[in-house]
Amino acid sequence: MAQPKFLLQPLSAAICVACYSVAAYSTEVQPAQILTPIVVTAQQGNDANGLIVHADPKQPTQPIPAVDGAAYLQSIVGFNQIKNGGANGDVTFRGMFGSRIKILTDGTENLGACPSRMDNPTSYISPESYDKITVIKGPQTVQYAHTGSAATVIFEREPEKLTSEKPYRGQASVMVGSYGRLDHNIETAVGDETKYVRLNANRSVADSYQDGAGHTVPSDWEKWNADLAFGWTPNEDTWVELKGGKSDGEAVYAGRSMDGSKFARESLGLHVEKKNINEVIQKIEAQVDYSYNDHVMDNFSLRKFTPVDGMSMPMASNVARRTLNSRVAITTEWDNWSLVSGVDAQNNKHSARKGMMNTYKDKPRVTDMDFESYGAFGELSYQLSDQNKLVTGARIDQTQIDNLKMDTERKETLPSGFVRLESQLKDQVKTYVGLGYVERVPDYWELFSTQYYQTGTTFDHLNNEKTTQFDAGYQYEQGAFKSWASVYAGLIQDYILVAYTPTGSMGKLEAKSRNVDATIAGAEAGISYQLTDQIQADVSAIYAWGENTTDHRALPQIAPLEGRFNLRYVQDKYNLGLLWRVVAAQDRTSYREGNIIGYDVEDSKGFGTLSLNGTYNLQKGVDLSVGVDNVFDKNYAEHLNKLGSSGFGYAATEQFNNIGRNYWARISMKF
């Protein structure tokens, strides 16, 4: 796989030299005053009274700093991931999966192309290249197409704010870790008050890791991303940005019978924003974004070919998806009212070709799906009093899905909406309570990657999924003590469930989708206490519960009760941290049921892992972070984990284990 020259491994040495050179210069000019950042171990609700979580993806996380979006999100309370190997896991939130979680990058959506979600949306995201992550829990926003019923996650980059006095800024980092892990990240911008150019580039490689028992788990990867943006800011109220990017990679999967030998992405976008139009119209924003994903999976280029799972010969499958997103929104304010309204649209086409070895390259791509949607939305806020605010919204989406293989189509009208009351009692307690409703059309994977539950059914056999969910929460702060909690309960009519049955050739399991009714509930909560000026402690917990009320059994693929305990010692120049993660056993399972990625095999065992980290401010703008994950080399497997591939010698019901003891170090520089 070709790599851009500026991303090759000698960059490690160059960045380290630059770190010390810039640091030495800054010591003479301006003494260090910035406190050293901490390693992120858990995120708390910190906006909209606990409903919205903000995270800084440029901060290192523990376990080891994230290689992709799913790995980073797992550091936020409520998220888990279904792992395939070392990279490109598929994220879950509150036990919900797939298109129930809306994943956006700078307001647009990149869905990936693999029919088994080998290249899911978060696999194309390099977290450190973004400025912030916003998580909106539950169906409590309607500003984005096909609102996520479980959560809406937004990875964002901020417009540059450069001046003639300082016409540049940048940051870079290098991380090394056990099992050949090596990451480079560069972000730099040059310009002035009216224009800028920004480059984000990164590369990550790793070898296969060993679990706590010393067994090698096939899991190596190599990936790179490069994005370039040109911005124009003729005045403080106008922003125009044209951006484009490319990426590629490869990954070996212990939990799949094929590996990903190509993850090519091309993207292009134009964003325009105008503020302070008049006394009422505060902002108009518009964007159009194009992406093209070209993904190859095969069973021979990254592993020794072994005839397994009905594949008697070396095979390759090449899938692609072209996506065009557009959105226009207007923010208006008058008196105590604020309204965000707009329209959006998406068109994406999916194509595929396959063959023995690399013969697929000589075959034409065949388009098998065409998806179109158009939506309109309005989200209104009203300040009832100094203490109370009412927020409500509604949207309507019109979708059409064409199954080009069967020459059939499906048209749907999808309503969604919510209402929420936010309150602030004195300065110590903030609360929210809301009710939301979302209709979700079956996504590409549920329609095209599964067999239907009944034979002879039509393209529109699966009903739309309809979720009605209650959300509530609070934040409390009094002196050295803080606490927060979010709770939810939902009724899901026509929940789309995937079951795996041995009906294929030679008893191979086939995924079949059908509708059931379901009930879900759960909570996230945390408390923290400043023990002394230097010592901080916090505890957080998450619990998700789901019931298939049609069949009177548990909803599958829900992570068990989990708790995290953090203890941190903080000084001006350095800090030390301890993370103890405790996960309970999961006995609420449903055999061979789940989603398009995985299914329940058996009840899982509980486990606990201890991790240590520290950060030291070497000079102003230069920080060194180190960590040890799984200090006691625990041998364990997550409940949400795919079965090991028989091509690597795993038994039919054996899951692969997580990484054992893992050392890492990261040096970062800002200038």
Disulfide bonds with the S-S distance in Angstrom:
none
